[in-house]
Amino acid sequence: MKAFFIISFLFWVNLSLSQVEVDTTQTNETDTAEAAPMLPEDQPDGTMADKYENDERNISELRIKYHINADGTFNSGNVNRVIFAARTGIEADIHKSIRLSTSPVFIYGEQGGVLNERELFSDLRTTFYYHHRLHYITFASADKSNLRKINFRHIGAGGLVYRLIDRPNAYLTISNVMIYEKTEYNINEKFVRELWRNSTRLQGEYKFNHNKITLTHLLYFQPSITQHNVRWNGGMTFKYLINRHISFRTILEDSYESFVVPGRKNNDFRWTFGFGIEGGK
């Protein structure tokens, strides 16, 4: 088991933080498409609005952005511990006004041969009129959590996103959506909770020192409107470019749920470190 995770970790690190753009030009040259903007964590010089106003071209092409991040810790001897986390982001503009994106996450942790964490999260987001300051979003997600004894949770939501700041070195958005949530807990007997939430999200990115230093943050606040239940989670990432292709990164994550099964705490905190290799256009 230990050798498997060491090999997996080395594989992910070699792909870590890569940014690759795939262009496939179709035969129908009469269609019109816009060049996709960079992912929020790798904004080019110039605002998103400027990019879309000046980059309408009579070509038909698919532009896809993706990045893969990985970090982990492996110890043996007096303490046998394995912690591994992989985060992926994929973004595709399928129309000049429609964008699809996903950011699956997998976290695995064991100590002394005992499984502590096995977290799996996947989602699919659809953004409409994403080049406008005010745009619309729908998304669905599914996740499992050994840490919180969640056998399965799925979410469906829709709402509005407003871009507060869009500059070469600063990007900030706020969103508000309505959420339907259904959770099945893994306890002695099957227990299911269904509820509606209102979710507010604040997301930002800031670059310093000629883009060598990047600070990003993401904060969700999700109170229920049908039950006495509140959830929030947030994360902050610090990234420093050592050279053109190698970077150091550290991530702080914190989450809270007012309702948890017996034997589980309401709050979880995680702090990870890692190195990455970057490339692409």
HUPEWO-V416315 format. One record per residue. N is the residue number from 1. RES is the residue in one letter. SS is DSSP state (~ for helix, > for strand, _ for the rest). OMEGA is omega as a letter, one per 20 degrees, with the letter a starting at -180 (* if undefined). D_CENTER is the distance of its C-alpha to the mean C-alpha in Angstrom with 2 decimals. Layout:
N|RES|SS|OMEGA|D_CENTER  N|RES|SS|OMEGA|D_CENTER
//
This chain:
1|M|_|a|27.41  2|K|~|a|27.02  3|A|~|r|27.76  4|F|~|a|25.19  5|F|~|r|22.31  6|I|~|r|23.76  7|I|~|r|23.96  8|S|~|a|20.42  9|F|~|r|19.17  10|L|~|r|21.33  11|F|~|a|20.11  12|W|~|a|16.39  13|V|~|a|17.40  14|N|~|r|19.45  15|L|~|a|16.56  16|S|>|r|14.21  17|L|_|r|12.64  18|S|_|r|14.72  19|Q|_|a|14.58  20|V|>|r|16.89  21|E|>|a|18.29  22|V|>|r|20.25  23|D|>|r|23.03  24|T|>|a|25.28  25|T|>|a|28.21  26|Q|_|a|29.86  27|T|_|a|33.63  28|N|_|a|33.84  29|E|_|a|34.16  30|T|_|r|34.91  31|D|_|r|31.36  32|T|_|r|29.42  33|A|>|r|25.76  34|E|>|r|23.92  35|A|_|a|22.12  36|A|_|r|18.34  37|P|_|r|16.96  38|M|_|r|14.82  39|L|_|a|11.09  40|P|~|a|10.85  41|E|~|r|10.69  42|D|~|a|13.81  43|Q|_|r|15.93  44|P|_|r|19.50  45|D|_|a|22.60  46|G|_|a|23.42  47|T|_|r|21.63  48|M|~|a|19.78  49|A|~|r|22.83  50|D|~|a|25.22  51|K|~|a|23.49  52|Y|~|r|23.83  53|E|~|a|27.32  54|N|~|a|28.61  55|D|_|r|26.92  56|E|>|a|28.24  57|R|>|a|29.97  58|N|_|r|32.03  59|I|_|r|30.16  60|S|_|a|28.15  61|E|>|r|25.18  62|L|>|r|21.74  63|R|>|a|19.11  64|I|>|r|15.93  65|K|>|r|13.33  66|Y|>|r|11.24  67|H|>|a|10.27  68|I|>|r|10.48  69|N|>|r|10.35  70|A|>|r|12.66  71|D|>|a|14.79  72|G|>|r|17.52  73|T|>|r|20.95  74|F|>|r|24.08  75|N|>|r|27.38  76|S|_|a|30.74  77|G|_|r|34.16  78|N|_|r|34.85  79|V|_|r|31.20  80|N|_|a|29.30  81|R|>|r|25.59  82|V|>|r|22.58  83|I|>|a|18.94  84|F|>|r|16.31  85|A|>|r|12.51  86|A|>|a|10.63  87|R|>|a|7.02  88|T|>|r|7.07  89|G|>|r|6.21  90|I|>|a|9.30  91|E|>|a|10.95  92|A|>|r|14.62  93|D|>|a|17.26  94|I|>|r|19.75  95|H|>|a|21.97  96|K|_|r|22.62  97|S|_|a|21.43  98|I|>|r|18.78  99|R|>|r|15.30  100|L|>|r|13.23  101|S|>|r|9.54  102|T|>|a|7.41  103|S|_|a|4.35  104|P|_|a|6.75  105|V|>|r|7.40  106|F|>|r|11.10  107|I|>|a|13.09  108|Y|>|r|16.87  109|G|>|r|19.56  110|E|>|r|23.33  111|Q|>|a|26.29  112|G|_|a|29.88  113|G|_|a|29.06  114|V|>|a|27.67  115|L|>|r|24.22  116|N|>|a|22.32  117|E|>|r|18.65  118|R|>|a|17.24  119|E|>|r|13.92  120|L|>|a|12.33  121|F|>|r|9.59  122|S|>|a|9.30  123|D|>|r|9.03  124|L|>|a|10.70  125|R|>|r|10.88  126|T|>|a|14.11  127|T|>|a|14.93  128|F|>|a|18.66  129|Y|_|a|20.52  130|Y|_|r|17.45  131|H|_|r|19.97  132|H|_|r|21.64  133|R|_|r|21.07  134|L|>|a|20.96  135|H|>|a|19.09  136|Y|>|a|18.17  137|I|>|r|15.22  138|T|>|r|15.32  139|F|>|r|12.85  140|A|>|r|13.40  141|S|>|r|11.70  142|A|>|r|13.41  143|D|>|r|13.21  144|K|>|a|15.90  145|S|>|r|16.62  146|N|_|a|19.70  147|L|_|a|19.29  148|R|_|a|19.76  149|K|_|r|21.91  150|I|>|a|19.89  151|N|>|r|21.18  152|F|>|r|19.10  153|R|>|r|17.22  154|H|>|a|16.45  155|I|>|r|15.57  156|G|>|a|16.60  157|A|>|r|16.31  158|G|>|a|17.39  159|G|>|a|18.14  160|L|>|r|18.27  161|V|>|r|16.28  162|Y|>|a|18.42  163|R|>|a|17.96  164|L|>|a|19.86  165|I|>|r|19.86  166|D|>|a|19.49  167|R|>|a|21.27  168|P|_|a|21.17  169|N|_|r|20.19  170|A|>|a|18.49  171|Y|>|a|15.93  172|L|>|r|15.47  173|T|>|r|14.75  174|I|>|a|15.57  175|S|>|r|15.24  176|N|>|a|17.23  177|V|>|r|17.12  178|M|>|a|19.26  179|I|>|r|17.89  180|Y|>|a|19.91  181|E|>|r|19.01  182|K|>|a|20.94  183|T|>|r|20.74  184|E|>|a|23.08  185|Y|>|a|23.81  186|N|_|r|25.31  187|I|_|a|28.48  188|N|_|r|32.18  189|E|_|a|32.26  190|K|_|a|29.80  191|F|>|a|28.37  192|V|>|r|26.26  193|R|>|r|25.04  194|E|>|a|24.37  195|L|>|r|23.63  196|W|>|r|22.40  197|R|>|r|20.14  198|N|>|a|19.61  199|S|>|r|16.17  200|T|>|a|15.85  201|R|>|r|12.71  202|L|>|a|13.22  203|Q|>|a|10.91  204|G|>|r|12.66  205|E|>|a|13.32  206|Y|>|a|16.78  207|K|>|a|18.67  208|F|>|r|21.98  209|N|_|r|24.82  210|H|_|r|24.70  211|N|_|r|20.92  212|K|_|r|21.33  213|I|>|r|19.40  214|T|>|r|15.94  215|L|>|r|14.65  216|T|>|r|11.38  217|H|>|r|10.81  218|L|>|a|9.06  219|L|>|r|11.59  220|Y|>|r|12.28  221|F|>|a|15.95  222|Q|>|r|16.99  223|P|>|r|20.74  224|S|>|r|22.55  225|I|_|a|25.30  226|T|_|r|27.25  227|Q|_|r|27.34  228|H|_|a|27.40  229|N|_|r|23.82  230|V|>|r|21.03  231|R|>|r|17.51  232|W|>|r|15.28  233|N|>|a|12.42  234|G|>|r|11.26  235|G|>|r|9.99  236|M|>|a|11.55  237|T|>|r|11.41  238|F|>|a|14.74  239|K|>|r|15.38  240|Y|>|r|18.98  241|L|>|r|20.34  242|I|_|r|23.34  243|N|_|a|24.50  244|R|_|a|23.46  245|H|_|a|21.53  246|I|>|a|20.85  247|S|>|r|18.60  248|F|>|a|18.29  249|R|>|r|15.17  250|T|>|a|14.90  251|I|>|r|12.25  252|L|>|a|13.51  253|E|>|r|11.99  254|D|>|r|14.23  255|S|>|a|14.51  256|Y|>|r|17.65  257|E|>|a|19.26  258|S|_|r|22.87  259|F|_|r|23.75  260|V|_|r|23.51  261|V|_|r|25.94  262|P|_|r|28.91  263|G|_|r|28.39  264|R|_|r|24.78  265|K|_|a|23.87  266|N|_|a|22.01  267|N|>|r|19.93  268|D|>|r|17.76  269|F|>|r|16.95  270|R|>|r|15.41  271|W|>|a|16.04  272|T|>|r|15.37  273|F|>|r|16.76  274|G|>|r|16.67  275|F|>|a|17.89  276|G|>|r|16.60  277|I|>|a|18.36  278|E|_|r|17.56  279|G|_|a|19.41  280|G|_|a|19.84  281|K|_|*|21.13
//
